[in-house]
Amino acid sequence: MSADMSSVIASTTQWLLRSYPVTGGALDAALAEAQALQAATVAAWLRYPTAADAAVVALVGPGGSARLDWITGADSYGPEVSEEPWRTWVDEVVASWAACLLTMPALTDDAVAALADCEHAAGVRLDFRRLTRPADRDRRAATLLRHPDLLRPVADLHRAALVRHLQGEQLGDRV
C-alpha cells in the first residue's frame, strides 16, 4: 500500500466493511477485509495515480463519508457515528469505484490492468486475486460486500467516471 494513500485506503476500506458487514466469524471477516482493501487500493491508485495527486489529497483531504453515510442510512445511527475521526479520510469516489470493482468483474480486470502505469505500483508485485478471482469462500465471506443490488446506490455515484477512466479518458472531469 502506498504510504501517501494509506489513510484514504484504510478509511475507505473501513467504511465499506462497516456499511456492508460480514455475517460470519473471524475468517470471514479477514477474507472480506482483504477484498475490501484490495478494491479500495485499486480504486485509490486509479483515482490518484501519481505521487503529486496523493500529496494533494493528503493536503486537502478527500471529503469524508457524509454523503455515503446518508445514502446507506448510516447517518441515522446518530452523531457518534458521523463524528468518528477516520470518516473524514473516506473518499466518496474511491468508495464508489471500489463498489464497482467488488460487483462488476469485467471492470475489475480492466482496472487492475490499468495499474501497470500507476506510480504507486512501481516496483510492487501486484496481487489482487481476492478481488479479481475470488474463490467461493471469498464470495461467501463477503456476501453483502459483493451484492450488486446493495452496492448499486454507491457504485452508481461515480461508475461513469470509472468507465471513462478505464477507456483512457483524462480524469479532469473525475468528480
Residue pairs with C-beta under 8 A, 6 or more apart in sequence:
1 9
1 37
1 41
2 9
2 44
2 45
2 54
2 120
4 51
4 54
4 55
4 57
4 58
4 120
5 41
5 44
5 45
5 48
5 54
5 57
5 120
7 58
7 89
8 40
8 44
8 48
8 57
8 62
8 89
8 90
8 91
8 94
9 37
9 40
9 41
9 44
9 94
10 86
10 89
11 65
11 86
11 87
11 88
11 89
11 90
11 91
12 40
12 43
12 44
12 89
12 90
12 91
12 94
12 95
12 98
13 33
13 36
13 37
13 40
14 86
14 90
15 65
15 68
15 87
15 90
15 95
16 36
16 39
16 40
16 95
16 98
16 99
16 102
16 145
17 32
17 33
17 36
17 145
18 74
19 68
19 72
19 74
19 154
20 142
20 144
20 145
20 147
20 150
20 151
21 144
22 28
22 29
22 32
22 141
22 142
22 144
22 145
23 143
23 144
24 140
24 141
27 141
28 140
28 141
28 142
29 141
31 130
31 137
31 138
31 141
31 142
32 141
32 142
32 145
34 130
34 138
35 102
35 130
35 131
35 134
35 138
35 141
35 142
35 145
35 146
36 98
36 102
36 142
36 145
38 128
38 130
38 131
39 98
39 99
39 101
39 102
39 131
40 94
40 95
40 98
41 128
42 97
42 98
42 101
42 108
42 111
42 112
42 115
42 128
42 131
43 93
43 94
43 95
43 96
43 97
43 98
43 100
43 101
43 111
43 162
44 91
44 94
45 115
45 118
45 120
45 121
46 97
46 111
46 114
46 115
46 118
46 162
46 165
46 166
47 53
47 91
47 93
47 94
47 97
47 171
47 174
48 54
48 56
48 57
49 117
49 118
49 119
49 120
50 119
51 119
51 120
54 120
57 91
61 88
61 89
62 89
62 90
62 91
62 92
62 94
63 90
63 91
63 92
64 87
64 88
64 89
64 90
64 92
65 74
65 82
65 87
65 88
65 90
65 92
65 95
66 75
66 82
66 87
67 92
68 74
68 90
68 92
68 95
68 154
69 75
69 81
69 82
69 87
71 153
71 154
71 157
72 153
72 154
74 81
74 82
75 81
75 82
92 157
92 158
93 157
93 158
93 161
93 174
93 175
95 154
96 154
96 155
96 156
96 157
96 158
96 159
96 162
97 111
97 158
97 161
97 162
99 151
99 154
99 155
100 107
100 155
100 158
100 159
100 162
101 107
101 108
101 111
101 131
102 108
102 131
102 142
102 145
102 146
102 151
103 146
103 147
103 148
103 151
103 152
103 155
104 148
104 155
105 132
107 162
107 163
107 166
108 131
108 132
109 132
110 166
111 162
111 166
112 126
112 128
112 131
112 132
114 165
114 166
115 121
115 126
130 138
134 142
134 146
139 146
144 150
145 151
148 155
158 174
161 171
161 173
161 174
161 175
164 173
165 171
165 174
